[in-house]
Amino acid sequence: MAASSTTHAVDHALAWVMEPATAGQWLTISPVALCLTTGAVLMMVRHTTRLHAAIAIVSLAILVLLESLLLLHVAETGPVTMMMGRWLPPFGIAFTVDLTGALFALSSGIVALAGGIYAVADINQSARRYGFFPFLMVLMAGVTGAFLTGDIFNLYVWFEVLLISSFGLLILGSEREQIDGALKYSILNLIGTTLFLIAVGYLYAIFGTLNMADIARKAGEMRDTAPLMTLSALFILAFSMKAAAFPVNFWLPASYHTPRVVVSALFAGLLTKVGVYALLRIMVMLFPVEREALSLLIGIAAALTMITGALGAIAQSDIRRMLGYIVISGIGYMLAGASMGGVAGLSPAIFYGLHSIVLMTALYFVAGQAAAVGGSFNLRGLAGIWKSSPLLAFITLALFFAGAGLPPFSGFWPKAMLVKGAIDIGAWWLAASILIAGFLTTIAFGRVFLLAYWRPAETAVAVSEETPPKPAGWPAWAPIIGLTALVVWFGLFPQPLLELTQQAGLGLADPTAYLNSVFPQGGAQ
């Protein structure tokens, strides 16, 4: 007797996304895929290091193009989601991109391209053999993935990716000072990463999902029964350590001055911004009620971060250490916007983050050029740069004005918006902190310019320190001029970026479009 069989129709639409992915959806993952693929290719040709710079620069140029197309697509159509493995949300891993993520990804790609070009002059053959360019591409995979992911555990994974690559970049050269800086950097960041992982595990135990859009939908229903305030406090502490906010910021000035100039520049431009971005994404979009309850605490941390960072900058004699404290002070402005909430606070916070990514990278580049021209990173050994390199002095002055928040440069607009937003909600103490920090930052920059650039060259003294970078040609000047042009352009013509950041702030404050991108038909609850 023949065995009989029965067949059952399976409705795959209950588990899978049945529609083919659109070109816009492929754009959400293409930047990360490009970075990882390029890093793998560079490892395959690791014995032919003369090819590394060309391969990496071409790849980074393509990365900027892809992220530009992604920003245009998101600005035109709204947030876009790509589900890995075709699984329906919230079960599959989501890449979800809104204006905030697209803006940060593009600005990061631009400074990475500038860093790749600058590295042609700054990274010697030994550092190339140790893997500078593969590490750079993996770093950008982590940074870009953090900005584009829609899954909170994968946000943690991308943090780990960028941290692992940053460890490698930090110790290129294996000098004693680098090892010491890397030890402090790694220990404090590992503590922050552990807190982040604990918070993610706690979150999963509460919600049973890791999809950000799904968490945002469920948070309102569980607010009365789940310990969301405790969870929010854990996330704030973890991301504050990542972002180098007061009082957990002491690891940054102890490490950022130790690696090569291009590495310091990329770290200053990118890594702390990922921490602040994650804080904005989770606290504003997922837990807005808890953010509001903790707004005073965040505002106090912001004020102390701004002022202590600026005071620390004034006290430094090494330009790189001074810039490390400027990075810390800048984080305070973004936290101030997060404490205010709403479009009035989020828009300038996003604007300042984009401005700081470009500005801090450019400032470290000009610090490297100043050391190459003057023969030292120490202010006692630097003098007379105004006469020896007028172009460098002019560019440095423009960047200093932007960093101090003086018109007509890009730093003026977000600070003015933050002051207005703080006054509008009656937080006069926060507005005063922003103004005081700006004044102290102006003093710090003015001190550097007067001593290193304006002071007569014969007044410099010999300083025993590590060998400064050698004077470089177009590979160093091209990214410096390009990034400075962006700072000046968005200062003189801020309206397009203002409009984009206002839309981005609105998208964070009201994530309806973000949720609809992930769950277009409502999805599973």
Beta strands, then each sheet from edge to edge (+ up, - down):
strand 1: 80-83
strand 2: 94-97
sheet 1: 1+ 2-
end
